[in-house]
Amino acid sequence: MPVLPFGEWRPDLTDFQAETTRSIINVAPRADGYGPLRKQQAYAGTLPAACRGCFLGVDNVGNPALFAGTLTRLYKMNNATLAWEDVSKGGAAYVALATQDNWTFCQYNNQVVACQRNVAPQVFTVAVSAAFADLAGVPPQAAYCTVVQTQLVLSGLNNLPHRIQWSAKDDITSWTLALNGADIQDFPDGGRVLGVAGGEFGVVFQDAAIRRMTFLPGSDLIFQFDRIAEGEGLRAPYSVVSAGSRVFYLGTAGHMMIMGGAAPVNISKERWSRFFNLDWDSQQLYLTQGANEPNSSRVWFFYKSTGGQQNLFDKAIL
């Protein structure tokens, strides 16, 4: 029986004499075409409320530590019972998230940091802490957190939307400016800062600009900032996903990729950009989220479609 080849999924193109395919659903791309996706199965217990951000950390011996946030609380999954345990500071509710916000998380050594703009940054030491606590050193309240080199970087600062601030080198509890590398950076143009992707270098996302953040060893400047995109910025703050040396995100010009700190490359233009813009509910930005599969080369963009149920994403581009 002959094998029927299916071309690349490119719903923006016409079917007429095309070598591409407009409708391919519920499969995963691979080198020889497309393969099946595994069926979704429930793994852990149900959170007490809708998930508004989650994070998988690891302890010093490699055991997983799964965290999740809701509108007013933080939870950690019990690896033995698979139930969610409330690890909110003092066992009390936090000030509620803003309507279009999620919790953001990152890990620094054995410490997981959780941020949302209405409370002080929270920290949990994996395999040690029983609950989150305020991060020491009086860091600013921030919507987004990441690690660049050996410093914790906070962005989406309350009342300072054009600024980012980072901790001292090798110490996320030290925030005194100009002490051991702790400092701030203001961006007078490009609009609000909507997050920073971390790693060996940082990528600062704004409404209408993107900048590379490069560590300068031995320099009093600490980081150098170079604009790699002008007039184009980030459209959905929670779509940013780092995968190896690449950063993927939904930008104002479509779905984009940055590789090695170079200029962004559009990966959706004349492929699925028009399809997505017609299908995507842009009024619920917090439901547009990026994720990567660490054991494969796949990146997902989850989103709520215009026909989807309120407050739930129902589709993903893989």
C-alpha positions as CSV (number, residue, x, y, z in Angstrom):
1,M,0.0,0.0,0.0
2,P,1.6,3.3,-1.0
3,V,2.3,5.9,1.7
4,L,0.5,9.2,1.2
5,P,2.8,12.1,1.9
6,F,1.5,15.2,3.7
7,G,3.2,18.5,3.1
8,E,4.1,21.0,5.8
9,W,1.1,22.5,7.7
10,R,0.7,26.0,6.2
11,P,-2.9,27.1,6.5
12,D,-2.2,30.6,5.2
13,L,-1.5,29.2,1.7
14,T,-4.1,28.2,-1.0
15,D,-4.8,24.6,-1.8
16,F,-4.4,25.3,-5.5
17,Q,-1.4,23.3,-6.9
18,A,0.1,23.4,-3.3
19,E,2.7,21.1,-1.9
20,T,1.6,22.1,1.6
21,T,-1.4,21.1,3.8
22,R,-4.0,23.5,5.2
23,S,-5.6,21.2,7.8
24,I,-3.5,18.9,10.0
25,I,-4.7,18.5,13.6
26,N,-3.9,16.3,16.6
27,V,-0.5,15.1,15.3
28,A,3.1,16.0,15.9
29,P,5.6,17.0,13.2
30,R,8.7,14.8,12.7
31,A,11.4,14.3,10.1
32,D,9.3,11.9,7.9
33,G,6.1,13.8,8.2
34,Y,3.7,13.6,11.1
35,G,3.2,11.1,14.0
36,P,0.6,10.5,16.7
37,L,0.3,12.5,19.9
38,R,0.0,10.7,23.2
39,K,-3.4,11.0,24.8
40,Q,-3.8,13.4,27.7
41,Q,-4.2,11.7,31.1
42,A,-4.7,13.1,34.5
43,Y,-1.6,12.9,36.6
44,A,-2.0,14.8,39.8
45,G,-4.9,15.8,42.0
46,T,-7.0,18.8,41.0
47,L,-5.9,22.3,42.1
48,P,-8.5,24.0,44.4
49,A,-8.8,26.8,41.8
50,A,-7.8,27.6,38.3
51,C,-4.1,27.4,37.6
52,R,-2.5,30.8,37.0
53,G,1.1,29.7,36.4
54,C,3.2,26.6,37.1
55,F,6.8,25.6,37.3
56,L,8.9,22.4,37.5
57,G,11.9,22.7,39.7
58,V,14.4,20.1,40.9
59,D,16.2,19.6,44.2
60,N,20.0,19.0,44.7
61,V,19.6,15.2,43.9
62,G,17.4,15.6,40.9
63,N,14.0,15.0,42.5
64,P,11.2,17.0,40.8
65,A,9.4,19.8,42.6
66,L,6.2,21.0,40.9
67,F,4.7,24.3,41.8
68,A,1.5,26.0,40.8
69,G,-0.2,29.3,41.5
70,T,-3.9,30.3,41.6
71,L,-5.5,33.7,41.9
72,T,-4.5,34.1,45.6
73,R,-2.3,31.1,46.6
74,L,0.7,29.0,45.9
75,Y,0.8,25.2,45.9
76,K,3.4,22.4,45.7
77,M,2.6,18.9,44.5
78,N,3.3,16.1,47.0
79,N,5.4,13.6,45.1
80,A,4.1,10.7,47.1
81,T,0.3,11.4,47.1
82,L,0.2,13.6,44.0
83,A,-2.0,16.0,45.9
84,W,-1.5,19.8,45.9
85,E,-0.4,21.2,49.3
86,D,-0.8,24.9,50.1
87,V,2.6,26.5,50.5
88,S,1.5,30.1,50.6
89,K,3.4,32.4,52.9
90,G,1.9,31.9,56.4
91,G,-0.8,29.7,55.0
92,A,-2.8,32.9,54.1
93,A,-4.1,34.2,50.8
94,Y,-2.0,36.7,48.8
95,V,-3.4,39.9,47.2
96,A,-5.1,38.6,44.1
97,L,-3.5,38.6,40.7
98,A,-4.4,41.3,38.2
99,T,-7.0,40.1,35.7
100,Q,-4.5,39.4,32.9
101,D,-1.6,38.2,35.0
102,N,-0.1,34.9,36.0
103,W,2.4,33.9,38.6
104,T,5.9,33.6,37.1
105,F,8.7,31.3,38.5
106,C,12.4,30.6,38.1
107,Q,15.0,28.6,40.0
108,Y,18.2,29.8,41.4
109,N,20.4,27.0,42.8
110,N,18.0,25.2,45.2
111,Q,15.6,28.2,45.6
112,V,12.4,28.7,43.6
113,V,11.3,32.3,43.2
114,A,7.7,33.2,42.5
115,C,6.5,36.6,41.4
116,Q,3.4,38.6,40.8
117,R,3.2,42.3,40.8
118,N,0.9,42.7,43.8
119,V,3.2,41.0,46.4
120,A,6.8,40.9,47.3
121,P,8.8,38.2,45.4
122,Q,8.4,34.9,47.2
123,V,11.1,32.2,47.7
124,F,11.0,28.5,48.5
125,T,14.0,26.3,49.2
126,V,13.4,23.0,47.6
127,A,13.5,20.0,50.0
128,V,13.9,22.4,52.9
129,S,11.0,25.0,53.1
130,A,7.5,24.2,54.2
131,A,6.1,27.4,52.7
132,F,7.1,30.4,50.6
133,A,8.5,33.5,52.3
134,D,9.4,37.0,51.2
135,L,12.7,37.1,49.4
136,A,15.2,38.9,51.6
137,G,17.0,42.1,50.6
138,V,14.0,44.2,49.8
139,P,13.7,43.5,46.1
140,P,11.0,45.4,44.1
141,Q,7.6,43.9,43.5
142,A,7.6,42.5,40.0
143,A,5.5,40.6,37.5
144,Y,8.3,38.6,35.9
145,C,11.5,36.9,37.1
146,T,14.4,35.1,35.4
147,V,18.0,34.3,36.0
148,V,20.7,35.8,33.7
149,Q,24.2,34.5,34.4
150,T,24.4,34.4,38.2
151,Q,21.9,37.2,38.9
152,L,18.1,37.3,39.5
153,V,16.5,39.7,37.1
154,L,13.1,41.2,37.9
155,S,10.9,43.1,35.4
156,G,7.3,44.4,35.2
157,L,8.1,46.5,38.2
158,N,5.2,48.3,40.0
159,N,5.1,52.0,39.0
160,L,8.3,51.6,37.0
161,P,7.2,49.8,33.8
162,H,10.3,50.9,31.8
163,R,12.9,49.5,34.3
164,I,14.5,46.2,35.1
165,Q,16.4,45.5,38.3
166,W,18.8,42.7,39.2
167,S,20.4,41.2,42.3
168,A,24.1,41.1,43.3
169,K,26.3,38.4,41.7
170,D,25.7,35.0,43.2
171,D,23.3,36.4,45.9
172,I,19.6,36.9,45.2
173,T,19.1,38.4,48.7
174,S,21.3,41.4,48.0
175,W,19.7,44.3,46.2
176,T,21.7,47.3,47.3
177,L,22.4,49.3,44.1
178,A,26.1,49.3,43.0
179,L,27.0,46.7,45.5
180,N,28.5,43.5,44.1
181,G,26.8,44.0,40.7
182,A,23.3,44.8,41.9
183,D,21.8,47.5,39.7
184,I,18.9,48.8,37.6
185,Q,18.4,49.7,33.9
186,D,15.8,52.1,32.5
187,F,14.7,52.1,28.9
188,P,13.4,55.5,27.8
189,D,12.0,54.2,24.5
190,G,10.4,51.0,23.3
191,G,7.5,51.0,25.8
192,R,6.9,48.9,28.8
193,V,9.2,46.0,29.7
194,L,7.1,42.8,29.4
195,G,9.6,40.3,30.6
196,V,13.1,39.0,30.3
197,A,14.3,35.6,28.9
198,G,17.3,34.4,30.9
199,G,20.3,32.1,30.5
200,E,23.8,32.8,29.4
201,F,22.5,36.1,28.0
202,G,19.2,37.9,28.5
203,V,16.6,39.1,26.1
204,V,14.6,42.1,27.3
205,F,11.1,42.3,25.7
206,Q,9.2,45.6,25.4
207,D,6.1,46.8,23.6
208,A,8.0,47.9,20.6
209,A,11.6,46.9,21.1
210,I,13.8,43.8,21.9
211,R,17.2,44.1,23.4
212,R,20.0,41.6,24.1
213,M,21.4,41.7,27.6
214,T,25.1,40.7,27.7
215,F,27.2,40.1,30.8
216,L,30.4,42.1,30.9
217,P,32.8,40.4,33.2
218,G,35.1,42.8,35.1
219,S,33.1,45.9,34.0
220,D,31.4,48.3,36.3
221,L,28.5,48.3,33.8
222,I,27.7,44.7,34.6
223,F,25.4,44.2,31.5
224,Q,25.5,45.7,28.0
225,F,22.2,46.3,26.2
226,D,22.0,46.1,22.4
227,R,18.8,46.6,20.5
228,I,18.1,43.6,18.2
229,A,14.6,44.6,17.1
230,E,13.1,48.1,16.7
231,G,9.4,48.7,16.1
232,E,8.6,45.1,16.9
233,G,8.0,43.8,20.4
234,L,6.3,41.2,22.5
235,R,2.5,40.7,22.1
236,A,1.8,38.0,24.7
237,P,4.1,38.1,27.9
238,Y,3.6,34.5,28.8
239,S,4.3,33.1,25.3
240,V,8.1,33.5,25.8
241,V,9.8,30.1,26.1
242,S,13.5,29.3,26.2
243,A,14.7,26.1,24.6
244,G,18.4,25.6,24.6
245,S,20.1,28.6,22.9
246,R,16.8,29.6,21.3
247,V,14.0,31.8,22.5
248,F,10.5,31.6,21.0
249,Y,7.6,34.0,21.5
250,L,4.5,35.6,20.0
251,G,5.6,39.0,18.9
252,T,3.8,41.9,17.2
253,A,4.9,40.6,13.8
254,G,3.9,36.9,14.5
255,H,5.6,33.9,16.1
256,M,9.3,34.6,16.3
257,M,12.6,32.9,17.2
258,I,15.8,34.3,18.5
259,M,18.9,32.2,18.2
260,G,22.1,32.9,20.1
261,G,21.1,36.5,20.7
262,A,20.8,37.4,17.0
263,A,18.0,39.3,15.5
264,P,14.5,37.7,15.7
265,V,13.4,35.5,12.8
266,N,9.7,35.1,11.9
267,I,8.7,31.4,11.9
268,S,5.0,32.0,11.2
269,K,4.9,34.4,8.3
270,E,3.2,32.8,5.2
271,R,2.7,29.7,7.3
272,W,0.1,30.1,10.0
273,S,0.2,33.8,10.9
274,R,-3.1,34.8,9.2
275,F,-4.8,31.6,10.4
276,F,-3.7,32.3,14.0
277,N,-4.8,36.0,14.0
278,L,-8.3,35.0,12.9
279,D,-8.5,32.1,15.4
280,W,-6.9,33.7,18.5
281,D,-8.8,35.4,21.2
282,S,-6.4,38.3,22.0
283,Q,-8.6,39.6,24.8
284,Q,-7.3,36.9,27.2
285,L,-3.5,37.3,26.8
286,Y,-2.7,35.4,30.0
287,L,-4.0,32.2,28.3
288,T,-1.5,32.5,25.5
289,Q,1.4,30.5,26.8
290,G,4.6,29.0,25.5
291,A,6.2,25.7,26.6
292,N,8.9,23.4,25.4
293,E,9.3,19.6,25.8
294,P,12.7,19.2,27.4
295,N,13.1,15.6,25.9
296,S,12.3,16.6,22.4
297,S,12.7,19.5,20.0
298,R,9.1,20.6,20.2
299,V,7.8,24.0,21.3
300,W,4.1,24.5,22.0
301,F,2.0,27.7,21.9
302,F,-1.2,27.3,23.8
303,Y,-4.0,29.8,23.3
304,K,-7.7,30.4,23.7
305,S,-9.5,30.5,20.4
306,T,-12.4,32.8,19.6
307,G,-14.8,29.8,19.9
308,G,-13.3,28.5,23.1
309,Q,-14.7,28.5,26.6
310,Q,-14.1,31.7,28.6
311,N,-10.9,31.6,30.8
312,L,-9.6,28.3,29.3
313,F,-7.2,27.7,26.4
314,D,-8.4,25.1,24.0
315,K,-5.9,25.0,21.2
316,A,-2.1,24.7,20.7
317,I,0.3,25.2,17.8
318,L,3.1,22.7,17.9
